[in-house]
Amino acid sequence: MKHLSFKILIFCILMPPVLYLLTVYLLQGYLTHWYQKDIKNVYLADINEVLAGTIPISEAIQESIDKYRQESTFTDLGGRLEVRVTTNEGSSILYPPAYQSDTPAELPSDPIQLAEQNFNILDNGLTLDVSALIPPYAFLSLGIVFSYIFIFLGSLYAHYRKALQSVRAEDARTADEIQRLAELEQSHKERTQSLAAEREALLSEYRQIQESLETTKQKAEKEEEELFEEIEGLEEKLRENLSRQNEQHTEIHQLKEQLEALEKDRQNQANLREKVADRLGKRFRVLYKNIDFTNRALSGLADMDEDMSLKAEELIHQLNADASLVTIKRKVFSKKGKATVFEAVFAYKGRLYFRKSPQNRMEVLAIGTKKSQNKDLAYLDTI
């Protein structure tokens, strides 16, 4: 069967013996370790009689180990326990009895001497070697082999059932596909007949469309002349729009040049104000030695006309001579709350803001008009 994998078949044949050998090897190692510890706990069960000299130590060991082997389930299942007990020097084998060198006649008959001999053997120490073997003919080996065989036979049977179901499903799909193709063939025949009828209808419609197209062509030729006339009118309007756009571009270029000139004038005025402010600063530092001026105050004074600047300088002169002579309109408190600023009025619209510095000097912070008052107050909040 094409769905039954040859690899799986070989795998199911080879794996039982391989797993059997691996299982027997690992199980023998485990059982050897386990029986080594278990026999070590029981092979000197009659230690009291041995020390009393009523029984030789070799017989006590033989009785304990033989009894243990008879009661062991492992030996009942065909396993083989090989036990060897020797002294630490290896000079005497106490078990199995076939290797004992002493005969019953050579053993001392006196219990005291026998107890002393047993004690000397125990005092020198004993060595216990245990090997758990599973022969191939044992029930345990057969059970392991047949278990793996049944497991892989079951797996192979499950794979066979799955492959059989796959074949049946494929056969069912093939039958369904044949049925579908037969129905599709019948449908194509009916569709062919329908297409032939549609072809006749389309030919009739094509002839009607040709007649309509001819009529439309004649009508389009008439409308084409009207369309050309309309295009000429649109081209004329386009030329007029282009002419207007050129005029607008010229005006925009002129406006840009005017803006550049205004910007240059504004820059020149700003430079001029800076120069005026520098001259005022130099002059005020010479004339009014008791007052310090900020750059904003000098710039504000430079922006004023001659009458306003004279009134402002008159107020500055009073402030330099005696600050108590200056009429204070109000106190201005900055948001930061670091200093109190005084506001004085000159020429009705003019505003001068000053304070007393920590060095006990007058400091003019800003000079402006009523129009620039909001900006000046905002500047004071930054101080």
LUMKOL-926894 format. One line per 4 residues: number of its first residue (from 1); for each residue x, y negated, z negated of C-alpha. Coordinates in pm, whole numbers, plus 50000, padded with zeros to 5 digits. Each point is the difference from the previous one (the first is absolute). Layout:
// LUMKOL-926894
NUM	X,Y,Z  ...
END
This chain:
// LUMKOL-926894
1	50000,50000,50000  50148,49669,50106  49891,49822,49680  50179,50251,49773
5	50344,49851,49941  50294,50239,50049  50205,49792,49753  49736,50045,49729
9	49991,50374,50069  50381,50031,49961  49985,49777,49691  49737,50224,49835
13	50208,50311,50077  50335,49868,49876  49893,49801,49694  49873,50290,49776
17	50339,50181,49980  50188,49672,49967  49775,49879,49718  50011,50348,49841
21	50380,49993,49983  50003,49643,49869  49730,50076,49741  50173,50318,49878
25	50330,49813,49970  49851,49711,49803  49777,50229,49788  50295,50224,49908
29	50198,49693,49889  49710,49868,49794  49919,50338,49839  50368,50064,49924
33	50019,49668,49814  49671,50063,49820  50077,50360,49897  50350,49896,49892
37	49845,49770,49740  49716,50237,49906  50217,50312,49951  50252,49793,49804
41	49724,49937,49744  49900,50367,49959  50303,50225,50061  50111,49962,49634
45	49654,50048,49849  50127,50265,49747  50279,49779,49865  49914,50081,49637
49	50044,50375,50054  50320,49936,50194  50148,49796,49715  49880,50260,49747
53	50193,50270,50188  49701,50227,50060  50039,49991,50379  50288,49922,50235
57	49973,49667,50178  50015,50168,50342  49695,50216,49919  49810,49700,49868
61	50075,49805,50317  49906,50302,50217  49666,50052,49822  49910,49629,50022
65	50090,49961,50369  49843,50335,50104  49680,49907,49819  50000,49657,50162
69	50055,50149,50348  49719,50254,49947  49754,49725,49898  50106,49762,50280
73	49742,49934,50274  50285,49920,50237  50133,50358,49989  49644,50135,50036
77	49976,49807,50330  50318,50166,50129  50250,49742,49885  50333,50104,49855
81	50160,49847,49692  50373,50059,49973  50123,49922,49649  50359,50014,49879
85	50111,49925,49643  50371,49984,49917  50220,49856,49733  50159,49663,50066
89	50338,50163,50066  49835,50236,50251  50169,50297,49836  49675,50177,49914
93	49675,50038,50194  49705,50035,49762  49734,50024,50268  49922,50190,50219
97	50092,50307,49792  50159,50182,50298  50303,49768,49965  50050,50040,49624
101	50338,50137,49909  49912,50110,49645  49831,50339,49952  49763,50070,49708
105	50273,50209,49835  50237,49704,50001  49755,49767,49827  50051,49967,49622
109	49750,50196,49789  50034,49774,49701  49735,49720,50016  50245,49754,49848
113	50262,50070,50265  49731,49991,50272  49868,49667,49868  50355,49863,49992
117	50058,50117,50358  49669,49847,50114  50084,49673,49824  50343,49985,50164
121	49841,50048,50342  49746,49724,49928  50269,49777,49858  50207,50034,50318
125	49693,49903,50204  49796,50169,50272  49961,49918,50370  49660,50060,50167
129	49973,50021,50381  49653,50043,50157  49917,50038,50370  49641,50016,50128
133	49985,50180,50337  49701,50051,50230  50059,50306,50225  49842,49995,50349
137	49779,50301,49914  49862,49847,49678  49632,49911,49966  50102,49641,49937
141	50198,49984,50327  49715,50159,50195  49756,49758,49839  50212,49701,50100
145	50044,50127,50358  49633,50085,50048  49896,49668,49844  50205,49804,50254
149	49880,50230,50281  49635,49946,49904  50055,49623,49966  50156,49965,50345
153	49753,50248,50154  49725,49781,49859  50167,49692,50143  50042,50174,50335
157	49636,50108,49996  49891,49645,49913  50208,49870,50289  49848,50265,50225
161	49647,49900,49893  50083,49634,50059  50141,50080,50346  49693,50209,50081
165	49771,49716,49896  50209,49763,50213  49960,50232,50303  49628,50028,49945
169	49972,49624,49963  50204,49952,50319  49777,50248,50186  49695,49811,49876
173	50151,49671,50114  50080,50153,50340  49641,50121,50038  49871,49658,49897
177	50238,49833,50248  49879,50230,50282  49641,49919,49914  50083,49628,49988
181	50174,50014,50338  49702,50181,50152  49766,49735,49869  50241,49731,50121
185	50003,50157,50349  49622,49998,50012  50002,49640,49879  50250,49907,50275
189	49777,50157,50265  49703,49799,49879  50222,49690,49983  50116,50058,50360
193	49642,50010,50123  49925,49686,49801  50307,49825,50145  49893,50083,50353
197	49664,49833,49936  50180,49701,49842  50230,49980,50305  49702,49958,50232
201	49857,49734,49769  50335,49820,49986  50036,50002,50381  49660,49838,50028
205	50094,49745,49735  50334,49937,50179  49823,49910,50324  49778,49758,49808
209	50303,49845,49831  50173,49955,50336  49698,49814,50134  49989,49788,49685
213	50375,49936,50025  49968,49878,50355  49725,49759,49896  50209,49883,49704
217	50305,49952,50226  49809,49770,50230  49871,49807,49703  50355,49977,49853
221	50136,49855,50325  49744,49723,49976  50080,49936,49634  50375,50007,50074
225	49981,49672,50190  49818,49839,49709  50262,50144,49764  50287,49848,50199
229	49833,49661,49985  49959,50039,49621  50369,50099,49971  50105,49686,50186
233	49794,49792,49759  50160,50175,49702  50348,49946,50141  49926,49629,50032
237	49887,49990,49637  50313,50194,49903  50223,49742,50170  49818,49723,49812
241	50048,50187,49669  50370,50049,50071  50035,49629,50071  49829,49918,49671
245	50224,50249,49815  50309,49833,50144  49872,49663,49882  49935,50145,49654
249	50349,50154,49987  50145,49658,50084  49795,49837,49722  50108,50273,49753
253	50365,49940,50094  49959,49628,49942  49833,50063,49663  50286,50229,49898
257	50249,49728,50088  49797,49749,49794  49991,50245,49705  50376,50046,50022
261	50046,49624,50004  49770,49963,49697  50187,50277,49817  50328,49824,50078
265	49856,49670,49871  49876,50175,49685  50344,50151,49946  50162,49663,50053
269	49760,49841,49752  50077,50276,49747  50373,49941,50047  49941,49628,49967
273	49807,50052,49676  50282,50214,49865  50251,49728,50082  49776,49735,49841
277	49957,50223,49693  50379,50044,49977  50053,49622,50019  49731,49944,49736
281	50160,50261,49775  50341,49838,50027  49855,49652,49941  49781,50110,49705
285	50288,50180,49831  50190,49668,50005  49706,49777,49903  49810,50221,49756
289	50252,50180,49789  49745,50108,49738  49784,50197,50246  50050,50325,50189
293	49812,50056,50328  49896,50328,50161  50026,50052,50375  49620,50012,50021
297	49969,49662,49835  50252,49845,50242  49828,50165,50302  49660,49873,49885
301	50136,49649,49964  50162,50014,50345  49661,50086,50160  49833,49684,49864
305	49973,49672,50177  50198,49698,49884  49728,49849,49771  49933,50329,49820
309	50370,50073,49960  50060,49654,49847  49717,50055,49749  50142,50343,49917
313	50350,49858,49951  49854,49731,49773  49851,50275,49784  50335,50185,50004
317	50175,49681,49887  49765,49974,49701  50054,50367,49919  50378,49950,50010
321	49987,49688,49783  49747,50116,49742  49776,50304,50045  49753,49864,49744
325	49909,49717,50241  49869,50250,50258  49625,50050,49992  49927,50376,49986
329	49675,50107,50161  49999,50355,49864  50208,50294,49893  50038,50296,50237
333	50063,50343,49847  50157,50260,50222  49863,50354,50004  50328,50133,49867
337	49968,49765,49704  50371,49925,49982  49979,49618,50018  49754,49715,49999
341	50000,49773,50305  49867,49640,50002  49807,49849,50290  50034,49625,50075
345	49809,49802,50266  50140,49728,50227  49839,49801,50281  49666,50168,49913
349	50057,50301,50225  50358,50084,49900  50084,50273,49747  50330,50049,49815
353	50065,50306,49781  50281,49998,49744  50109,50169,49679  50263,49976,49733
357	50284,50249,50057  50170,50198,49717  50297,49760,50034  49760,49714,49898
361	50004,49855,50351  49705,49910,50223  49949,50236,50295  49777,49897,50291
365	49854,50324,50136  49774,49886,50284  49882,49682,50172  49695,50001,50226
369	49657,49864,50075  49650,50107,49914  49993,50209,50319  50308,50199,49899
373	49889,50036,49637  49891,50367,50028  50330,50101,50157  50194,49805,49735
377	49805,50168,49717  50064,50340,50157  50370,49918,50011  49993,49903,49629
381	49853,50342,49915  50312,50162,50145  50235,49810,49769
END
